[in-house]
Amino acid sequence: MNGLATIVALGFVLGMRHATDPDHVIAVTTIVARQRKAASAAWIGALWGLGHTLTILAVGGGIILFRWVIPPRIGLSMEFSVGLMLILLGVMNLTGIWRVIANRKTAANGRPIHSHPHSHGDFVHDHPHGHGSGGHPHDPDRTPVGWLDRRLGGVGAYRWARPLLIGIVHGLAGSAAVALLVLATIADPTWAVFYLLIFGLGTIAGMILITVVIAVPFAWGSARSVRVGEMLRISSGVLSLAFGLFLAWQIGVVHGLFGGQPTWTPE
């Protein structure tokens, strides 16, 4: 019983700490940037953690139970996918908000405009409107995120598929390291897989807390001023893009994913 309690406590605590890894926090920040409700942010965190846990169990379980050996190039490719995901999230955030700002500055007939939030499902973005004959200069279909949110925002599967998919991709990067660490400390494969499950539950709990904490300043900023909300979303997009590019360069060039002799140490 003492051994079981130790596995549960250690796995849950380390899973919560794992949720605070920089790439994880940056990824969920770009997702919750347009959320104005703590409950919606919490669901995003839970689904991200669920996707992460599914990958950890699938890949980590294979390493523990079937003694899979992951070649360096495959391992680096899994980690490289996280960099690409961060780049994509950053570009989508920046493209969407930049179009809103640009359209505000070029309102038809030079008439004054104002912005207010529109929501599609649980997603919120700002539409600038012109006064008078200027009409509605911003077409949400022209932004990548807005286009998807407008057409699919009311579909439950779409709203929750995005954080789930991102969590699955992020799980690829850490699954091998977690499995190898468990394999080195827990001899029984059954208990080792059980540890992975508890680790995943800890990650889900940690990510729920993180997403709620992150959502608070975004909701506060958007409520006080449209421009404050925009600046927060721009900052999250720039951070995601920059960190994604850094990861891609480090994995692709420094660790040799695109070279002749890749070097990979699961972390």
C-alpha positions as CSV (number, residue, x, y, z in Angstrom):
1,M,0.0,0.0,0.0
2,N,2.9,2.4,0.7
3,G,4.3,1.7,-2.7
4,L,0.9,2.4,-4.3
5,A,0.5,5.6,-2.4
6,T,4.0,6.7,-3.4
7,I,3.3,6.0,-7.1
8,V,0.0,7.9,-7.0
9,A,1.5,10.9,-5.1
10,L,4.7,11.1,-7.2
11,G,3.0,10.6,-10.5
12,F,0.3,13.2,-9.8
13,V,2.7,15.9,-8.6
14,L,5.2,15.3,-11.4
15,G,2.3,15.4,-13.9
16,M,1.1,18.8,-12.6
17,R,4.7,20.1,-12.8
18,H,5.0,18.7,-16.3
19,A,2.0,20.9,-17.3
20,T,4.1,24.0,-16.6
21,D,6.7,23.3,-19.3
22,P,7.2,26.4,-21.4
23,D,6.0,24.9,-24.7
24,H,2.8,23.7,-23.0
25,V,2.1,27.0,-21.4
26,I,2.7,28.9,-24.6
27,A,0.5,26.6,-26.6
28,V,-2.5,26.9,-24.3
29,T,-2.0,30.6,-24.0
30,T,-2.6,31.1,-27.7
31,I,-5.7,29.0,-27.5
32,V,-7.3,30.7,-24.5
33,A,-6.4,34.2,-25.7
34,R,-9.9,34.7,-27.0
35,Q,-11.7,33.0,-24.2
36,R,-13.7,35.2,-21.8
37,K,-15.0,32.6,-19.4
38,A,-12.9,30.7,-16.9
39,A,-15.1,27.6,-17.4
40,S,-14.4,27.5,-21.1
41,A,-10.7,27.9,-20.4
42,A,-10.8,25.1,-17.9
43,W,-12.4,22.8,-20.5
44,I,-9.6,23.7,-22.9
45,G,-7.0,22.8,-20.3
46,A,-8.7,19.5,-19.5
47,L,-8.9,18.5,-23.2
48,W,-5.3,19.5,-23.8
49,G,-4.3,17.4,-20.9
50,L,-6.5,14.5,-22.1
51,G,-4.8,14.6,-25.5
52,H,-1.4,14.7,-23.9
53,T,-2.3,11.7,-21.7
54,L,-3.6,9.6,-24.6
55,T,-0.2,10.0,-26.4
56,I,1.8,9.4,-23.2
57,L,-0.2,6.1,-22.6
58,A,0.1,5.0,-26.3
59,V,3.7,5.7,-26.9
60,G,4.9,5.3,-23.3
61,G,2.9,2.1,-22.9
62,G,4.5,0.7,-26.0
63,I,8.0,1.5,-24.8
64,I,7.3,-0.1,-21.4
65,L,5.2,-3.2,-22.5
66,F,6.7,-4.0,-25.9
67,R,10.2,-2.5,-25.4
68,W,9.8,-0.2,-28.4
69,V,13.1,1.5,-29.3
70,I,12.6,4.9,-30.9
71,P,15.3,5.9,-33.4
72,P,16.8,9.3,-32.9
73,R,15.4,10.7,-36.1
74,I,11.9,9.6,-35.2
75,G,12.3,11.0,-31.7
76,L,13.5,14.4,-33.0
77,S,10.6,14.4,-35.5
78,M,8.1,14.0,-32.7
79,E,9.7,17.0,-30.9
80,F,9.9,19.0,-34.1
81,S,6.1,18.6,-34.5
82,V,5.7,20.7,-31.3
83,G,7.7,23.5,-32.8
84,L,5.6,23.4,-36.0
85,M,2.4,23.5,-33.9
86,L,3.6,26.5,-32.0
87,I,4.5,28.3,-35.2
88,L,1.0,27.5,-36.7
89,L,-0.8,28.7,-33.5
90,G,1.3,32.0,-33.5
91,V,0.7,32.7,-37.2
92,M,-3.1,32.1,-36.8
93,N,-3.4,34.4,-33.8
94,L,-1.3,37.2,-35.4
95,T,-3.0,36.9,-38.8
96,G,-6.5,37.2,-37.3
97,I,-5.7,40.1,-35.0
98,W,-3.7,42.0,-37.6
99,R,-6.6,41.9,-40.1
100,V,-8.9,43.4,-37.4
101,I,-6.4,46.2,-36.7
102,A,-5.8,46.9,-40.4
103,N,-9.5,47.0,-41.3
104,R,-10.1,49.4,-38.4
105,K,-7.5,51.8,-39.9
106,T,-9.0,51.6,-43.4
107,A,-12.7,52.0,-42.6
108,A,-14.7,52.9,-45.7
109,N,-14.9,56.7,-46.4
110,G,-12.6,57.5,-43.5
111,R,-15.5,57.5,-41.1
112,P,-14.9,56.8,-37.4
113,I,-15.3,53.2,-36.3
114,H,-15.6,51.3,-33.2
115,S,-15.0,47.6,-32.3
116,H,-17.1,45.2,-30.3
117,P,-16.8,41.5,-29.7
118,H,-18.8,38.9,-31.7
119,S,-18.9,35.3,-30.6
120,H,-19.2,32.1,-32.5
121,G,-19.9,29.3,-30.1
122,D,-17.4,29.8,-27.2
123,F,-15.0,31.8,-29.4
124,V,-14.8,35.5,-29.4
125,H,-13.2,38.0,-31.7
126,D,-13.6,41.7,-32.5
127,H,-15.4,43.2,-35.4
128,P,-14.8,46.9,-36.3
129,H,-17.8,48.8,-37.6
130,G,-18.0,52.1,-39.4
131,H,-20.5,54.8,-38.6
132,G,-22.7,55.9,-41.4
133,S,-22.4,54.5,-44.9
134,G,-19.0,52.9,-44.1
135,G,-20.8,49.8,-43.2
136,H,-19.0,46.7,-41.8
137,P,-15.4,46.8,-43.2
138,H,-14.2,43.6,-41.5
139,D,-15.1,40.4,-43.1
140,P,-14.6,37.6,-40.5
141,D,-14.3,35.1,-43.4
142,R,-11.0,36.7,-44.3
143,T,-9.2,35.7,-41.1
144,P,-8.1,32.0,-40.8
145,V,-9.4,31.6,-37.2
146,G,-12.5,33.7,-37.8
147,W,-13.4,31.7,-40.9
148,L,-13.2,28.4,-39.0
149,D,-14.9,29.8,-35.9
150,R,-17.8,31.3,-38.0
151,R,-18.5,28.1,-39.8
152,L,-17.7,25.5,-37.1
153,G,-17.8,27.4,-33.8
154,G,-21.2,26.1,-33.0
155,V,-20.1,22.5,-33.6
156,G,-19.1,20.9,-30.3
157,A,-16.6,18.5,-31.9
158,Y,-14.7,21.4,-33.5
159,R,-14.6,23.5,-30.4
160,W,-13.0,20.8,-28.4
161,A,-11.0,19.0,-31.1
162,R,-8.4,21.8,-31.4
163,P,-7.0,21.7,-27.8
164,L,-7.3,17.9,-27.9
165,L,-5.2,17.7,-31.1
166,I,-2.6,20.1,-29.8
167,G,-2.3,18.1,-26.6
168,I,-1.8,14.9,-28.6
169,V,1.0,16.5,-30.5
170,H,2.7,17.8,-27.4
171,G,2.5,14.4,-25.8
172,L,4.7,13.0,-28.6
173,A,7.6,15.2,-27.5
174,G,7.6,14.0,-23.9
175,S,6.3,10.4,-24.0
176,A,9.6,8.7,-24.6
177,A,11.4,10.5,-21.8
178,V,8.6,9.8,-19.3
179,A,8.4,6.2,-20.2
180,L,12.2,5.6,-20.0
181,L,12.3,7.3,-16.6
182,V,9.5,5.1,-15.3
183,L,11.0,2.0,-16.8
184,A,14.3,2.7,-15.0
185,T,12.6,3.1,-11.6
186,I,9.5,0.8,-11.7
187,A,10.4,-2.8,-12.6
188,D,6.8,-4.1,-12.9
189,P,5.3,-3.1,-16.3
190,T,1.8,-3.0,-14.9
191,W,2.7,-0.5,-12.2
192,A,4.8,1.4,-14.7
193,V,1.7,1.9,-17.0
194,F,-0.4,2.7,-14.0
195,Y,2.1,5.5,-13.1
196,L,1.8,6.9,-16.6
197,L,-2.0,7.1,-16.1
198,I,-1.6,8.9,-12.8
199,F,1.0,11.2,-14.4
200,G,-1.5,12.0,-17.1
201,L,-4.2,12.8,-14.6
202,G,-1.8,15.2,-12.8
203,T,-1.1,16.8,-16.2
204,I,-4.8,17.3,-16.8
205,A,-5.3,18.9,-13.3
206,G,-2.2,21.1,-13.8
207,M,-3.3,22.3,-17.2
208,I,-6.8,23.1,-16.0
209,L,-5.3,25.4,-13.3
210,I,-2.9,27.0,-15.8
211,T,-5.6,27.8,-18.4
212,V,-7.9,29.3,-15.8
213,V,-5.0,31.5,-14.5
214,I,-4.1,32.5,-18.0
215,A,-7.6,33.3,-19.0
216,V,-8.2,35.8,-16.2
217,P,-5.9,38.6,-17.5
218,F,-7.2,38.1,-21.1
219,A,-10.8,38.4,-19.9
220,W,-9.9,41.4,-17.7
221,G,-8.0,43.2,-20.5
222,S,-10.7,42.6,-23.1
223,A,-13.4,43.8,-20.7
224,R,-11.6,47.0,-20.0
225,S,-10.5,47.9,-23.5
226,V,-10.6,46.3,-27.0
227,R,-7.0,47.5,-27.6
228,V,-5.7,45.9,-24.4
229,G,-7.3,42.6,-25.4
230,E,-5.7,42.9,-28.8
231,M,-2.2,43.6,-27.4
232,L,-2.5,40.6,-25.1
233,R,-3.4,38.4,-28.1
234,I,-0.6,39.8,-30.2
235,S,1.8,39.1,-27.4
236,S,0.7,35.5,-27.1
237,G,1.0,35.1,-30.9
238,V,4.5,36.6,-31.1
239,L,5.7,34.5,-28.2
240,S,4.3,31.3,-29.7
241,L,5.8,32.0,-33.1
242,A,9.2,33.0,-31.7
243,F,9.4,29.9,-29.4
244,G,8.2,27.6,-32.1
245,L,10.9,28.9,-34.5
246,F,13.5,28.5,-31.8
247,L,12.5,24.9,-31.1
248,A,12.4,24.1,-34.9
249,W,15.9,25.5,-35.3
250,Q,17.3,23.8,-32.3
251,I,15.8,20.4,-33.2
252,G,16.3,20.6,-37.0
253,V,19.8,22.2,-37.0
254,V,21.5,21.9,-33.6
255,H,20.3,18.3,-32.9
256,G,20.7,17.3,-36.6
257,L,17.2,16.2,-37.6
258,F,17.9,17.4,-41.1
259,G,21.6,16.4,-41.0
260,G,23.4,13.1,-41.4
261,Q,23.9,12.2,-37.8
262,P,20.9,13.2,-35.6
263,T,21.5,13.2,-31.8
264,W,18.5,12.8,-29.5
265,T,18.3,12.5,-25.8
266,P,14.7,12.2,-24.5
267,E,13.8,15.0,-22.1
